[in-house]
Amino acid sequence: MSGDLDGALRFFDLRSMRCQGDPLTADGAAHALHAAHDLVFAAAASGGVDGFDARPGFQELAGRVCTHAQPAWALASDAAGSCLFSAAADGPVLRHALP
């Protein structure tokens, strides 16, 4: 997966190195990308953290996970894949339950 300054997110098949489906759009420049169990998350300059369901060809939006007041910069998940953590310029690391 890759994220661009314009917010375009592209997903690639590692075997063929071809882009899968049409680019999706994050809410601003993608600062961080993270994959956890069939879900892909993008942290954006707007402060938004969005989740995408990777199973049906990267097209279905899993939904907005959260919105920070400042640009979101970092994403991580726990080893079990049950929690996503997001960090932004506005302060504390937030914890979110994964579906």
C-alpha positions in Angstrom: 0.0 0.0 0.0 1.1 3.6 -0.5 -0.2 7.0 0.4 0.3 10.3 -1.4 0.3 13.9 -0.4 -3.1 14.4 -2.1 -4.6 11.6 0.1 -4.7 8.9 -2.6 -4.2 5.4 -1.2 -3.1 2.6 -3.6 -3.0 -1.1 -2.8 -0.7 -3.5 -4.6 -0.6 -7.2 -5.1 2.9 -8.1 -4.1 3.1 -11.0 -6.5 2.3 -9.0 -9.6 3.3 -5.5 -8.3 0.1 -4.2 -9.9 -2.3 -1.7 -8.3 -5.5 -3.4 -7.1 -8.7 -1.5 -7.8 -9.1 2.3 -8.0 -7.2 4.5 -5.6 -9.1 5.4 -2.4 -8.9 8.8 -0.8 -7.9 9.7 2.8 -8.9 13.0 4.3 -5.7 14.9 3.4 -2.1 13.8 3.0 -1.5 10.2 4.3 1.0 10.5 7.1 0.9 6.8 8.2 -0.4 3.5 7.0 -0.9 0.4 9.0 -2.4 -3.1 8.2 -3.9 -5.4 10.8 -5.9 -8.6 10.0 -7.7 -7.7 6.7 -8.1 -4.1 7.6 -5.9 -1.2 6.5 -5.8 2.2 8.3 -4.6 5.6 7.1 -3.7 8.5 9.3 -4.1 11.9 7.6 -3.0 15.5 7.8 -6.6 16.4 8.7 -6.3 14.4 11.9 -8.7 11.7 10.6 -7.9 8.0 10.9 -9.8 5.9 8.4 -10.2 2.2 8.1 -10.6 0.2 4.9 -11.7 -3.4 4.5 -9.0 -5.1 2.4 -10.9 -8.4 1.7 -13.3 -7.2 -1.1 -10.6 -5.7 -3.3 -9.8 -2.7 -1.0 -13.0 -0.9 -2.0 -15.2 -1.1 1.1 -14.7 1.6 3.6 -14.7 0.2 7.2 -15.3 3.7 8.5 -13.8 6.6 10.3 -12.0 5.3 13.4 -11.4 8.7 15.0 -10.6 12.3 14.4 -7.7 14.1 16.2 -7.7 17.8 16.5 -4.2 18.0 14.8 -2.5 15.9 12.1 -2.3 12.2 12.9 1.2 10.9 12.5 1.4 7.3 13.8 -0.6 4.0 13.9 0.1 0.7 15.5 -1.9 -2.3 16.7 -1.4 -4.8 19.5 -0.1 -8.3 18.8 -3.5 -9.9 19.0 -5.0 -7.4 16.5 -7.7 -6.3 18.8 -6.7 -2.7 19.3 -5.4 0.1 17.1 -3.4 3.0 18.6 -3.2 6.4 16.9 -1.0 9.4 17.8 -1.2 13.0 16.6 0.3 16.4 17.2 -2.5 17.2 19.7 -1.2 15.0 22.5 -2.1 11.6 23.9 -2.1 8.3 22.1 -5.7 7.0 21.5 -6.7 3.4 21.8 -9.5 2.0 19.5 -11.1 -1.4 19.5 -10.9 -3.2 16.1 -14.0 -4.8 14.6 
